[in-house]
Structure formats: structure tokens, C-alpha cells
Amino acid sequence: MRKHRTFGWVAMIFLLVANGAAWAATERAETRRSARDVRQETRQGARETKQDCRAADAQSNPGCRQDKRQTKQEGRQKARDIKY
């Protein structure tokens, strides 16, 4: 009788730990997804920044390229802030 009770406790503890690990994995997946969405939105924003810069003819192509790089870097930092 005592063995059955011990087995029950061990099984219950195992299930609680496994459930907690699954919850943490789901939370990490959602965080990664949010960060990925930010990076994808940033890419599109960077493209638009460069296109607007070139259309306005306000800077040289290297200057527009630098603006695009800066926009993408800001997006990467936002994604890191979400992720970590």
C-alpha cells in the first residue's frame, strides 16, 4: 500500500514539473514570435525609408543606405528588448 502511495506522489510531481516546462516553452515561443514580427515590420519600414530618401533626392545613395541600416538596427534592438 505504501508503494502505491509513493508512486502516486512521484507521478503527481512529475506531471506538475512537465506542465510547468511546457508552459515556459509556450511563453518563450510567443516571445520569439513577437520579436520576429517586430524585425519583419522593421525590414519593411527600412525599405520605405530608403525609397522615400531616394525619391526626395535629399541625400546620396550611401546616405540613404546608412539611414536604412540605422532603421534596421533600431528594429533589431527593439526585438532584443522584447526577447531578453
Backbone atoms as SQL, in Angstrom:
CREATE TABLE atoms (id INTEGER PRIMARY KEY, chain TEXT, resi INTEGER, resn TEXT, atom TEXT, x REAL, y REAL, z REAL);
INSERT INTO atoms VALUES
  (1, 'A', 1, 'MET', 'N', 0.831, -1.196, 0.000),
  (2, 'A', 1, 'MET', 'CA', 0.000, 0.000, 0.000),
  (3, 'A', 1, 'MET', 'C', 0.872, 1.256, 0.000),
  (4, 'A', 2, 'ARG', 'N', 1.920, 1.221, 0.756),
  (5, 'A', 2, 'ARG', 'CA', 2.802, 2.380, 0.862),
  (6, 'A', 2, 'ARG', 'C', 3.480, 2.674, -0.484),
  (7, 'A', 3, 'LYS', 'N', 3.839, 1.622, -1.243),
  (8, 'A', 3, 'LYS', 'CA', 4.484, 1.803, -2.544),
  (9, 'A', 3, 'LYS', 'C', 3.546, 2.504, -3.520),
  (10, 'A', 4, 'HIS', 'N', 2.283, 2.145, -3.484),
  (11, 'A', 4, 'HIS', 'CA', 1.315, 2.762, -4.391),
  (12, 'A', 4, 'HIS', 'C', 1.163, 4.253, -4.094),
  (13, 'A', 5, 'ARG', 'N', 1.161, 4.582, -2.828),
  (14, 'A', 5, 'ARG', 'CA', 1.020, 5.984, -2.438),
  (15, 'A', 5, 'ARG', 'C', 2.262, 6.780, -2.864),
  (16, 'A', 6, 'THR', 'N', 3.427, 6.210, -2.683),
  (17, 'A', 6, 'THR', 'CA', 4.667, 6.875, -3.085),
  (18, 'A', 6, 'THR', 'C', 4.696, 7.072, -4.597),
  (19, 'A', 7, 'PHE', 'N', 4.292, 6.051, -5.322),
  (20, 'A', 7, 'PHE', 'CA', 4.250, 6.150, -6.778),
  (21, 'A', 7, 'PHE', 'C', 3.291, 7.261, -7.216),
  (22, 'A', 8, 'GLY', 'N', 2.183, 7.382, -6.540),
  (23, 'A', 8, 'GLY', 'CA', 1.212, 8.430, -6.853),
  (24, 'A', 8, 'GLY', 'C', 1.803, 9.818, -6.660),
  (25, 'A', 9, 'TRP', 'N', 2.536, 9.999, -5.556),
  (26, 'A', 9, 'TRP', 'CA', 3.163, 11.295, -5.304),
  (27, 'A', 9, 'TRP', 'C', 4.228, 11.613, -6.354),
  (28, 'A', 10, 'VAL', 'N', 5.022, 10.615, -6.692),
  (29, 'A', 10, 'VAL', 'CA', 6.073, 10.819, -7.695),
  (30, 'A', 10, 'VAL', 'C', 5.445, 11.171, -9.045),
  (31, 'A', 11, 'ALA', 'N', 4.393, 10.470, -9.408),
  (32, 'A', 11, 'ALA', 'CA', 3.713, 10.743, -10.675),
  (33, 'A', 11, 'ALA', 'C', 3.124, 12.149, -10.680),
  (34, 'A', 12, 'MET', 'N', 2.541, 12.561, -9.569),
  (35, 'A', 12, 'MET', 'CA', 1.945, 13.889, -9.486),
  (36, 'A', 12, 'MET', 'C', 3.024, 14.970, -9.612),
  (37, 'A', 13, 'ILE', 'N', 4.136, 14.788, -8.941),
  (38, 'A', 13, 'ILE', 'CA', 5.225, 15.768, -9.017),
  (39, 'A', 13, 'ILE', 'C', 5.763, 15.851, -10.440),
  (40, 'A', 14, 'PHE', 'N', 5.932, 14.693, -11.076),
  (41, 'A', 14, 'PHE', 'CA', 6.418, 14.667, -12.452),
  (42, 'A', 14, 'PHE', 'C', 5.476, 15.434, -13.378),
  (43, 'A', 15, 'LEU', 'N', 4.190, 15.220, -13.227),
  (44, 'A', 15, 'LEU', 'CA', 3.221, 15.907, -14.083),
  (45, 'A', 15, 'LEU', 'C', 3.239, 17.415, -13.857),
  (46, 'A', 16, 'LEU', 'N', 3.392, 17.835, -12.620),
  (47, 'A', 16, 'LEU', 'CA', 3.455, 19.270, -12.338),
  (48, 'A', 16, 'LEU', 'C', 4.697, 19.899, -12.964),
  (49, 'A', 17, 'VAL', 'N', 5.827, 19.223, -12.859),
  (50, 'A', 17, 'VAL', 'CA', 7.065, 19.746, -13.435),
  (51, 'A', 17, 'VAL', 'C', 6.964, 19.782, -14.959),
  (52, 'A', 18, 'ALA', 'N', 6.441, 18.721, -15.550),
  (53, 'A', 18, 'ALA', 'CA', 6.308, 18.666, -17.008),
  (54, 'A', 18, 'ALA', 'C', 5.366, 19.756, -17.510),
  (55, 'A', 19, 'ASN', 'N', 4.289, 19.990, -16.788),
  (56, 'A', 19, 'ASN', 'CA', 3.339, 21.027, -17.183),
  (57, 'A', 19, 'ASN', 'C', 3.988, 22.408, -17.095),
  (58, 'A', 20, 'GLY', 'N', 4.775, 22.643, -16.065),
  (59, 'A', 20, 'GLY', 'CA', 5.468, 23.924, -15.923),
  (60, 'A', 20, 'GLY', 'C', 6.460, 24.152, -17.045),
  (61, 'A', 21, 'ALA', 'N', 7.164, 23.104, -17.451),
  (62, 'A', 21, 'ALA', 'CA', 8.130, 23.224, -18.545),
  (63, 'A', 21, 'ALA', 'C', 7.413, 23.532, -19.859),
  (64, 'A', 22, 'ALA', 'N', 6.281, 22.910, -20.084),
  (65, 'A', 22, 'ALA', 'CA', 5.520, 23.168, -21.311),
  (66, 'A', 22, 'ALA', 'C', 5.016, 24.608, -21.330),
  (67, 'A', 23, 'TRP', 'N', 4.587, 25.100, -20.194),
  (68, 'A', 23, 'TRP', 'CA', 4.114, 26.486, -20.113),
  (69, 'A', 23, 'TRP', 'C', 5.253, 27.452, -20.421),
  (70, 'A', 24, 'ALA', 'N', 6.432, 27.188, -19.865),
  (71, 'A', 24, 'ALA', 'CA', 7.576, 28.067, -20.105),
  (72, 'A', 24, 'ALA', 'C', 7.972, 28.042, -21.578),
  (73, 'A', 25, 'ALA', 'N', 7.915, 26.871, -22.198),
  (74, 'A', 25, 'ALA', 'CA', 8.256, 26.769, -23.619),
  (75, 'A', 25, 'ALA', 'C', 7.264, 27.561, -24.468),
  (76, 'A', 26, 'THR', 'N', 6.002, 27.508, -24.117),
  (77, 'A', 26, 'THR', 'CA', 4.983, 28.258, -24.856),
  (78, 'A', 26, 'THR', 'C', 5.219, 29.757, -24.717),
  (79, 'A', 27, 'GLU', 'N', 5.561, 30.178, -23.526),
  (80, 'A', 27, 'GLU', 'CA', 5.819, 31.602, -23.300),
  (81, 'A', 27, 'GLU', 'C', 7.031, 32.071, -24.107),
  (82, 'A', 28, 'ARG', 'N', 8.087, 31.256, -24.126),
  (83, 'A', 28, 'ARG', 'CA', 9.273, 31.610, -24.919),
  (84, 'A', 28, 'ARG', 'C', 8.938, 31.672, -26.405),
  (85, 'A', 29, 'ALA', 'N', 8.107, 30.757, -26.865),
  (86, 'A', 29, 'ALA', 'CA', 7.720, 30.756, -28.282),
  (87, 'A', 29, 'ALA', 'C', 6.960, 32.030, -28.631),
  (88, 'A', 30, 'GLU', 'N', 6.072, 32.454, -27.769),
  (89, 'A', 30, 'GLU', 'CA', 5.320, 33.689, -28.015),
  (90, 'A', 30, 'GLU', 'C', 6.253, 34.897, -28.031),
  (91, 'A', 31, 'THR', 'N', 7.237, 34.895, -27.149),
  (92, 'A', 31, 'THR', 'CA', 8.197, 35.988, -27.104),
  (93, 'A', 31, 'THR', 'C', 9.019, 36.037, -28.385),
  (94, 'A', 32, 'ARG', 'N', 9.486, 34.869, -28.828),
  (95, 'A', 32, 'ARG', 'CA', 10.250, 34.815, -30.081),
  (96, 'A', 32, 'ARG', 'C', 9.402, 35.281, -31.256),
  (97, 'A', 33, 'ARG', 'N', 8.148, 34.883, -31.266),
  (98, 'A', 33, 'ARG', 'CA', 7.242, 35.273, -32.348),
  (99, 'A', 33, 'ARG', 'C', 7.055, 36.791, -32.362),
  (100, 'A', 34, 'SER', 'N', 6.893, 37.380, -31.198),
  (101, 'A', 34, 'SER', 'CA', 6.733, 38.837, -31.122),
  (102, 'A', 34, 'SER', 'C', 7.981, 39.549, -31.627),
  (103, 'A', 35, 'ALA', 'N', 9.139, 39.053, -31.229),
  (104, 'A', 35, 'ALA', 'CA', 10.395, 39.660, -31.676),
  (105, 'A', 35, 'ALA', 'C', 10.551, 39.525, -33.186),
  (106, 'A', 36, 'ARG', 'N', 10.189, 38.366, -33.730),
  (107, 'A', 36, 'ARG', 'CA', 10.281, 38.154, -35.179),
  (108, 'A', 36, 'ARG', 'C', 9.346, 39.109, -35.914),
  (109, 'A', 37, 'ASP', 'N', 8.151, 39.310, -35.388),
  (110, 'A', 37, 'ASP', 'CA', 7.202, 40.232, -36.017),
  (111, 'A', 37, 'ASP', 'C', 7.758, 41.653, -36.048),
  (112, 'A', 38, 'VAL', 'N', 8.405, 42.053, -34.961),
  (113, 'A', 38, 'VAL', 'CA', 8.998, 43.393, -34.912),
  (114, 'A', 38, 'VAL', 'C', 10.084, 43.521, -35.972),
  (115, 'A', 39, 'ARG', 'N', 10.935, 42.501, -36.089),
  (116, 'A', 39, 'ARG', 'CA', 12.005, 42.556, -37.094),
  (117, 'A', 39, 'ARG', 'C', 11.440, 42.614, -38.510),
  (118, 'A', 40, 'GLN', 'N', 10.385, 41.853, -38.776),
  (119, 'A', 40, 'GLN', 'CA', 9.793, 41.868, -40.117),
  (120, 'A', 40, 'GLN', 'C', 9.168, 43.227, -40.430),
  (121, 'A', 41, 'GLU', 'N', 8.491, 43.803, -39.461),
  (122, 'A', 41, 'GLU', 'CA', 7.914, 45.135, -39.669),
  (123, 'A', 41, 'GLU', 'C', 9.016, 46.166, -39.889),
  (124, 'A', 42, 'THR', 'N', 10.115, 45.990, -39.182),
  (125, 'A', 42, 'THR', 'CA', 11.237, 46.912, -39.319),
  (126, 'A', 42, 'THR', 'C', 11.847, 46.836, -40.706),
  (127, 'A', 43, 'ARG', 'N', 11.952, 45.633, -41.245),
  (128, 'A', 43, 'ARG', 'CA', 12.507, 45.487, -42.599),
  (129, 'A', 43, 'ARG', 'C', 11.695, 46.293, -43.607),
  (130, 'A', 44, 'GLN', 'N', 10.385, 46.169, -43.512),
  (131, 'A', 44, 'GLN', 'CA', 9.527, 46.911, -44.438),
  (132, 'A', 44, 'GLN', 'C', 9.682, 48.410, -44.215),
  (133, 'A', 45, 'GLY', 'N', 9.751, 48.815, -42.961),
  (134, 'A', 45, 'GLY', 'CA', 9.946, 50.229, -42.661),
  (135, 'A', 45, 'GLY', 'C', 11.268, 50.751, -43.198),
  (136, 'A', 46, 'ALA', 'N', 12.306, 49.927, -43.115),
  (137, 'A', 46, 'ALA', 'CA', 13.616, 50.330, -43.628),
  (138, 'A', 46, 'ALA', 'C', 13.578, 50.478, -45.145),
  (139, 'A', 47, 'ARG', 'N', 12.884, 49.580, -45.811),
  (140, 'A', 47, 'ARG', 'CA', 12.744, 49.692, -47.273),
  (141, 'A', 47, 'ARG', 'C', 12.054, 51.003, -47.643),
  (142, 'A', 48, 'GLU', 'N', 10.979, 51.297, -46.918),
  (143, 'A', 48, 'GLU', 'CA', 10.241, 52.531, -47.196),
  (144, 'A', 48, 'GLU', 'C', 11.097, 53.758, -46.914),
  (145, 'A', 49, 'THR', 'N', 11.894, 53.693, -45.849),
  (146, 'A', 49, 'THR', 'CA', 12.780, 54.810, -45.513),
  (147, 'A', 49, 'THR', 'C', 13.742, 55.083, -46.657),
  (148, 'A', 50, 'LYS', 'N', 14.335, 54.013, -47.181),
  (149, 'A', 50, 'LYS', 'CA', 15.293, 54.189, -48.277),
  (150, 'A', 50, 'LYS', 'C', 14.598, 54.688, -49.541),
  (151, 'A', 51, 'GLN', 'N', 13.433, 54.135, -49.852),
  (152, 'A', 51, 'GLN', 'CA', 12.708, 54.573, -51.050),
  (153, 'A', 51, 'GLN', 'C', 12.319, 56.044, -50.945),
  (154, 'A', 52, 'ASP', 'N', 11.852, 56.457, -49.767),
  (155, 'A', 52, 'ASP', 'CA', 11.481, 57.861, -49.567),
  (156, 'A', 52, 'ASP', 'C', 12.703, 58.764, -49.692),
  (157, 'A', 53, 'CYS', 'N', 13.814, 58.313, -49.152),
  (158, 'A', 53, 'CYS', 'CA', 15.045, 59.097, -49.209),
  (159, 'A', 53, 'CYS', 'C', 15.501, 59.274, -50.655),
  (160, 'A', 54, 'ARG', 'N', 15.466, 58.187, -51.410),
  (161, 'A', 54, 'ARG', 'CA', 15.906, 58.261, -52.805),
  (162, 'A', 54, 'ARG', 'C', 14.933, 59.087, -53.646),
  (163, 'A', 55, 'ALA', 'N', 13.639, 58.989, -53.335),
  (164, 'A', 55, 'ALA', 'CA', 12.641, 59.759, -54.086),
  (165, 'A', 55, 'ALA', 'C', 12.781, 61.253, -53.812),
  (166, 'A', 56, 'ALA', 'N', 13.098, 61.594, -52.573),
  (167, 'A', 56, 'ALA', 'CA', 13.251, 63.001, -52.212),
  (168, 'A', 56, 'ALA', 'C', 14.559, 63.574, -52.749),
  (169, 'A', 57, 'ASP', 'N', 15.492, 62.693, -53.072),
  (170, 'A', 57, 'ASP', 'CA', 16.798, 63.095, -53.602),
  (171, 'A', 57, 'ASP', 'C', 17.497, 64.064, -52.650),
  (172, 'A', 58, 'ALA', 'N', 17.273, 63.864, -51.359),
  (173, 'A', 58, 'ALA', 'CA', 17.853, 64.743, -50.352),
  (174, 'A', 58, 'ALA', 'C', 19.286, 64.349, -50.010),
  (175, 'A', 59, 'GLN', 'N', 19.606, 63.061, -50.174),
  (176, 'A', 59, 'GLN', 'CA', 20.942, 62.583, -49.829),
  (177, 'A', 59, 'GLN', 'C', 21.481, 61.734, -50.974),
  (178, 'A', 60, 'SER', 'N', 22.745, 61.423, -50.871),
  (179, 'A', 60, 'SER', 'CA', 23.330, 60.496, -51.843),
  (180, 'A', 60, 'SER', 'C', 22.874, 59.081, -51.502),
  (181, 'A', 61, 'ASN', 'N', 23.102, 58.156, -52.416),
  (182, 'A', 61, 'ASN', 'CA', 22.705, 56.768, -52.175),
  (183, 'A', 61, 'ASN', 'C', 23.365, 56.195, -50.916),
  (184, 'A', 62, 'PRO', 'N', 24.661, 56.455, -50.674),
  (185, 'A', 62, 'PRO', 'CA', 25.240, 55.945, -49.421),
  (186, 'A', 62, 'PRO', 'C', 24.568, 56.525, -48.172),
  (187, 'A', 63, 'GLY', 'N', 24.153, 57.762, -48.249),
  (188, 'A', 63, 'GLY', 'CA', 23.446, 58.364, -47.115),
  (189, 'A', 63, 'GLY', 'C', 22.106, 57.695, -46.869),
  (190, 'A', 64, 'CYS', 'N', 21.394, 57.401, -47.954),
  (191, 'A', 64, 'CYS', 'CA', 20.110, 56.697, -47.830),
  (192, 'A', 64, 'CYS', 'C', 20.325, 55.291, -47.284),
  (193, 'A', 65, 'ARG', 'N', 21.394, 54.651, -47.750),
  (194, 'A', 65, 'ARG', 'CA', 21.708, 53.300, -47.285),
  (195, 'A', 65, 'ARG', 'C', 22.002, 53.316, -45.783),
  (196, 'A', 66, 'GLN', 'N', 22.704, 54.345, -45.332),
  (197, 'A', 66, 'GLN', 'CA', 23.009, 54.454, -43.904),
  (198, 'A', 66, 'GLN', 'C', 21.731, 54.653, -43.090),
  (199, 'A', 67, 'ASP', 'N', 20.795, 55.442, -43.608),
  (200, 'A', 67, 'ASP', 'CA', 19.504, 55.612, -42.927),
  (201, 'A', 67, 'ASP', 'C', 18.779, 54.279, -42.805),
  (202, 'A', 68, 'LYS', 'N', 18.818, 53.491, -43.879),
  (203, 'A', 68, 'LYS', 'CA', 18.170, 52.176, -43.858),
  (204, 'A', 68, 'LYS', 'C', 18.825, 51.281, -42.814),
  (205, 'A', 69, 'ARG', 'N', 20.154, 51.286, -42.780),
  (206, 'A', 69, 'ARG', 'CA', 20.870, 50.469, -41.789),
  (207, 'A', 69, 'ARG', 'C', 20.508, 50.883, -40.369),
  (208, 'A', 70, 'GLN', 'N', 20.432, 52.178, -40.154),
  (209, 'A', 70, 'GLN', 'CA', 20.097, 52.676, -38.819),
  (210, 'A', 70, 'GLN', 'C', 18.686, 52.248, -38.418),
  (211, 'A', 71, 'THR', 'N', 17.755, 52.319, -39.360),
  (212, 'A', 71, 'THR', 'CA', 16.377, 51.897, -39.086),
  (213, 'A', 71, 'THR', 'C', 16.331, 50.421, -38.723),
  (214, 'A', 72, 'LYS', 'N', 17.069, 49.598, -39.481),
  (215, 'A', 72, 'LYS', 'CA', 17.091, 48.161, -39.198),
  (216, 'A', 72, 'LYS', 'C', 17.740, 47.877, -37.844),
  (217, 'A', 73, 'GLN', 'N', 18.799, 48.617, -37.511),
  (218, 'A', 73, 'GLN', 'CA', 19.473, 48.409, -36.229),
  (219, 'A', 73, 'GLN', 'C', 18.542, 48.747, -35.071),
  (220, 'A', 74, 'GLU', 'N', 17.767, 49.806, -35.213),
  (221, 'A', 74, 'GLU', 'CA', 16.801, 50.160, -34.167),
  (222, 'A', 74, 'GLU', 'C', 15.762, 49.059, -34.001),
  (223, 'A', 75, 'GLY', 'N', 15.319, 48.477, -35.104),
  (224, 'A', 75, 'GLY', 'CA', 14.361, 47.371, -35.045),
  (225, 'A', 75, 'GLY', 'C', 14.945, 46.147, -34.371),
  (226, 'A', 76, 'ARG', 'N', 16.212, 45.856, -34.671),
  (227, 'A', 76, 'ARG', 'CA', 16.866, 44.717, -34.016),
  (228, 'A', 76, 'ARG', 'C', 16.937, 44.929, -32.513),
  (229, 'A', 77, 'GLN', 'N', 17.237, 46.157, -32.115),
  (230, 'A', 77, 'GLN', 'CA', 17.321, 46.444, -30.681),
  (231, 'A', 77, 'GLN', 'C', 15.960, 46.292, -30.012),
  (232, 'A', 78, 'LYS', 'N', 14.904, 46.728, -30.672),
  (233, 'A', 78, 'LYS', 'CA', 13.555, 46.545, -30.120),
  (234, 'A', 78, 'LYS', 'C', 13.243, 45.063, -29.964),
  (235, 'A', 79, 'ALA', 'N', 13.631, 44.262, -30.963),
  (236, 'A', 79, 'ALA', 'CA', 13.394, 42.814, -30.895),
  (237, 'A', 79, 'ALA', 'C', 14.175, 42.196, -29.744),
  (238, 'A', 80, 'ARG', 'N', 15.419, 42.639, -29.542),
  (239, 'A', 80, 'ARG', 'CA', 16.209, 42.132, -28.407),
  (240, 'A', 80, 'ARG', 'C', 15.562, 42.505, -27.084),
  (241, 'A', 81, 'ASP', 'N', 15.048, 43.727, -27.007),
  (242, 'A', 81, 'ASP', 'CA', 14.391, 44.159, -25.769),
  (243, 'A', 81, 'ASP', 'C', 13.180, 43.288, -25.465),
  (244, 'A', 82, 'ILE', 'N', 12.445, 42.899, -26.496),
  (245, 'A', 82, 'ILE', 'CA', 11.279, 42.030, -26.302),
  (246, 'A', 82, 'ILE', 'C', 11.730, 40.646, -25.879),
  (247, 'A', 83, 'LYS', 'N', 12.745, 40.153, -26.552),
  (248, 'A', 83, 'LYS', 'CA', 13.181, 38.769, -26.359),
  (249, 'A', 83, 'LYS', 'C', 13.889, 38.564, -25.025),
  (250, 'A', 84, 'TYR', 'N', 14.718, 39.517, -24.634),
  (251, 'A', 84, 'TYR', 'CA', 15.505, 39.342, -23.409),
  (252, 'A', 84, 'TYR', 'C', 15.071, 40.344, -22.392);
